[in-house]
């Protein structure tokens, strides 16, 4: 089988301006998505563009080497990748580690440092799959190295691709005793990778979309498709007639338009990669295949402009730098938007990218220091070990700081004390900033497995407070009910109460069919849990039942006909039906409104005065929730004054020197703030005053 590579047998090392243009477009998509996700909601497809390009270029290089020498040298190939990628990568990781040690809040330091260590070993994507996905981690602030997940996927492909080909070649020559010059093995191996990975991507995206996004197995088909383009007959052989050129130019414009459309049509709710990724991946493949025909009418002409070539040439280092600069900017200045802030971030990123490329990347890539394979491999090993050691040291130091963390503040005496603490900050326009070593964690019972309680054994291990207590308080609902448990234990246990968790994530106290986020089928586990809770309440005979839900968000989980628009009415009817059953099992049922479901809207160090016109959390559901609770004979507690100013427009990130939520990107109460509400919770639930 005679396999002819694409790209008209161009010499190795000669750049294609159309590829530089694609790189420029990809980094603009990604950067735009991270700066303005609402305006470029599908900009994350830029990553897929990079994947296809990488598969094409790497396969082209390996194939040419094999065709010329009839062999591959994996170590020499790895050395070239090291010289190309690692100098800039190690520099950005070192910067990220310094920011982690100096700026990052203490509760995020260990996770951020561990991410740096994972990035130094190029396993960031698996780190995110196993440690940063799922409901428990949904509110975690994005790590400073999160962009390294794509580089990890690329490096894993680079490492395995030549080895897979060599393994296939060994079987062919040594086992099957076939001759030399088997270039057709390249497309055969890539074809197998493409089919197996695409099937895995489609299946896994439906089964577990959060983890599928980062997995190598669900992404490697994109590289494989890029590699397969190398073996399609050269484009110019089909472009000798004017009609064929017109068809190719039309195809290129259609593919380019498809990329732009995907960047604006896709969003975070799009199941991805799966079927959806075929859209940008196939569009990129078409553009790579067509290339630059040399006409003035094709999209490749845009890539011939110097600014486009400049951005394309810097795309790798821009990608490395843009995310830690965005995260650092937010950590130092707080969340802010506007074109001026965006211009500052863009300018800083470009400056860092230019300096890195010309002062670090190019000297080490083309200089003599890493010229030999041995030196390059030693550089990779030593650099990775140094970064892993540094990350470990930062983590250990943070644990030591945690052991010496400041004691928890004195619990608020009542709601008036909370309001006084908030008003003091707003009036003086001064944050009562927690020290850097102050903890900021989710309710401690989460770590004990008491978020999802679904068995008698769990009930026994998730019973807190006075073990000899004669009074019983049961907590039902989702994670927004669970976040109050730390404060309820501190408020009720000293008074001789037991506090029992019967909560389950994303399972509100509503008698209606629900579905999980991004999953179309019914959330049967929640329906079963609600029935189980009723059985437990019959046996426990609790004196008080406390219920709470993420009402504002979870109304979107209702399984309604497509023509139904009144979710609030449906939700409230389901809440009344379920609470009717609960009130029959306890003399007192109290529904606590949720904490601000979008999290605080005023973040350190943003001046509180500038938060007065912030878009606050929507509390429009409260009236309906109150009426639904009262209709079932329950008590409803408005919690807004526990977190926000009296007009409910400003909800600070920290109150009385304590972080309100478990993380900057979280909307669940921190363990520390929940405990500061101990007296407030006791008074509100029991209807007493201090």
Secondary structure as GFF3:
##gff-version 3
##sequence-region A 1 690
A	DSSP	three_ten_helix	7	9	.	.	.	ID=ss1
A	DSSP	alpha_helix	17	35	.	.	.	ID=ss2
A	DSSP	three_ten_helix	43	45	.	.	.	ID=ss3
A	DSSP	alpha_helix	46	69	.	.	.	ID=ss4
A	DSSP	alpha_helix	74	102	.	.	.	ID=ss5
A	DSSP	alpha_helix	106	120	.	.	.	ID=ss6
A	DSSP	alpha_helix	124	131	.	.	.	ID=ss7
A	DSSP	three_ten_helix	135	137	.	.	.	ID=ss8
A	DSSP	alpha_helix	148	170	.	.	.	ID=ss9
A	DSSP	pi_helix	171	175	.	.	.	ID=ss10
A	DSSP	alpha_helix	184	207	.	.	.	ID=ss11
A	DSSP	alpha_helix	209	212	.	.	.	ID=ss12
A	DSSP	alpha_helix	220	229	.	.	.	ID=ss13
A	DSSP	three_ten_helix	235	238	.	.	.	ID=ss14
A	DSSP	alpha_helix	242	265	.	.	.	ID=ss15
A	DSSP	alpha_helix	277	290	.	.	.	ID=ss16
A	DSSP	three_ten_helix	299	304	.	.	.	ID=ss17
A	DSSP	alpha_helix	306	333	.	.	.	ID=ss18
A	DSSP	alpha_helix	339	356	.	.	.	ID=ss19
A	DSSP	pi_helix	357	361	.	.	.	ID=ss20
A	DSSP	alpha_helix	362	366	.	.	.	ID=ss21
A	DSSP	alpha_helix	373	403	.	.	.	ID=ss22
A	DSSP	alpha_helix	415	428	.	.	.	ID=ss23
A	DSSP	three_ten_helix	444	446	.	.	.	ID=ss24
A	DSSP	alpha_helix	456	461	.	.	.	ID=ss25
A	DSSP	beta_strand	463	465	.	.	.	ID=ss26
A	DSSP	beta_strand	471	477	.	.	.	ID=ss27
A	DSSP	alpha_helix	479	482	.	.	.	ID=ss28
A	DSSP	alpha_helix	485	492	.	.	.	ID=ss29
A	DSSP	three_ten_helix	493	495	.	.	.	ID=ss30
A	DSSP	beta_strand	497	503	.	.	.	ID=ss31
A	DSSP	alpha_helix	524	540	.	.	.	ID=ss32
A	DSSP	beta_strand	544	548	.	.	.	ID=ss33
A	DSSP	alpha_helix	551	554	.	.	.	ID=ss34
A	DSSP	three_ten_helix	555	557	.	.	.	ID=ss35
A	DSSP	alpha_helix	567	583	.	.	.	ID=ss36
A	DSSP	beta_strand	589	592	.	.	.	ID=ss37
A	DSSP	three_ten_helix	608	611	.	.	.	ID=ss38
A	DSSP	alpha_helix	622	631	.	.	.	ID=ss39
A	DSSP	beta_strand	635	637	.	.	.	ID=ss40
A	DSSP	three_ten_helix	640	642	.	.	.	ID=ss41
A	DSSP	beta_strand	654	655	.	.	.	ID=ss42
A	DSSP	beta_strand	658	659	.	.	.	ID=ss43
A	DSSP	alpha_helix	671	676	.	.	.	ID=ss44
A	DSSP	alpha_helix	678	686	.	.	.	ID=ss45
###
